[in-house]
Amino acid sequence: MSAMPGPIEELHDLDPAQLHAQLPGWTTPKVIRGLVAGWPLVAAATRSAQAAVDHLKQFDHGALPVTATTAPPEARGRVFYNADMSGFNFRREQIPLKVVLDTLLKYAPALAPPSIYVASTTLDSFLPGFRQTNALELGVDDPLASIWIGNRSRIAAHQDVPDNLACVAAGRRRVTLFPPSQVGNLYIGPLDFTPAGQAVSLVDFAAPDLVRFPRFSAALAHAQVAELGPGDAVFIPSLWWHHMEGLEAFNVLVNYWWRPVPAWMDAPMNALMLSLLALRDLPPAQRAHWQAIFQHYVFQADEHTTAHIPEAVRGVLGPLDQAGADHLRGVLRRRLER
C-alpha cells in the first residue's frame, strides 16, 4: 500500500470525573487511555473472561433474548454481504444472553470458531443496573448506552450520525477512522440494503483489493488507527467512518451515542434520500442551480439569510422549534403523498 494510517490523538490520566467538562467540546477523534479502568467489569475482565461473564450475568434477568449475529468459521469474523451481495454471510437469531455468553466461553479455546456477535444492545433494557455499577458521567443530554459482545470480529467501515464514545470493557479492539470527506475513496455500498442499518465500505481491510478499489490507498493517507485494551475508550465524532475489529476470543464494548441537537430535528439521511429522489437526476445545469440554493438556505445560512423578511412571515425559513418542525413534517408528508 502507498500509505499507512497515522495514530489517533491520545489522552492519558484524564480523570473520569472531569470527562463531562471536556467531552461536549470535542470535534476530532481521541483515544482516552484508562478512562473506565475503574469499572468493576474491567477489573473482572482483567482477571479472566469467566469473571467478566459472571459480572454480566448479575444484571441479566433473562426477560428478553438478545439478537445474536452468527457466521461460519470461514467468515473469519467479517460481518458482511455474501459473495454476490444478494444477501449476507451471517444469520440473526434471538438467543438468551446467558446462552450467548456461555457459548463464547465454550469456543474461546478454538482456533477457528464460528463468529458470534451481539451488536448494539440497549443496556438499560437488557442489563438493568449495569450503568449504575459501571458508571460514567458524560455531560451530554440523554445518551443511548449500548453493549457489544462477541469473539473475534471485523465490522466494515461505516458512519453514524450521533457522536460516539466507545469504551473497551473486555478484550482488545482495533479502530481505524477516516474523516467524512473520504466517502469517495472508501467505496461505500448500498444505502438501503446494508448488513446492520448503516452503509458500509466494500473494501476488505484485511486484504484490500487495490485493483478493484484503487482509491482506497488515498483513503489510507487520511486514516487514523489505535488499538484499545480493557479500560480504554475512543471518541468518534459524528459521521467519521470507523472500521472496528474485535481481537480476542471474548470482547465487550460499551458505547454511548448522543446528538447535541434538539430532539425535534429529523435524521439527515432522510434529506439525502429525498435529494436522491428530487435532485440527483436533474440536468447538470439545474443541479448546479439547486446547489447554490442549498448553499444559501442550508449550508451557509446565518442571521443575514432572512433578515430582509419580516419576522412574522418567515414561515419555515424562521427558527424552528417542536411546533414548527411538526408543521414542516406535515407539509412534507402531504407533498410526498400527492
Buried (B, 14 or more C-beta within 10 A) or exposed (E): EEEEBEEBBEBEEBEBEEBEEBBBEBEEBBBBBBBBBEBBBBBBBBEEBBBBBEBBBEBBEEEBBBBBBBBEEEBBBBBBBEEEEEEBBBEEBEBBBBBBBEBBBEBBEEEEBBBBBBBBBEBEEBBEEBBEEBEBEBBBEEBBBBBBBBBBBBBBBBBBBBBBBBBBBBBBBBBBBBBEEBBEBBBBBEEEEBBBEBBBBBBBBEEBEEEEBEBBBBBBBBBBBBEBBBBBBBBBBBBBBBBBBBBBBBBBBBBBBBBEEEEBEEEEEEEEEEEEEEEEEEEEEEEEEEEEEBEEEEEEEEEEBBEEEEEEEEEEEEEBEEEBBEBBEEEBEEEEEE
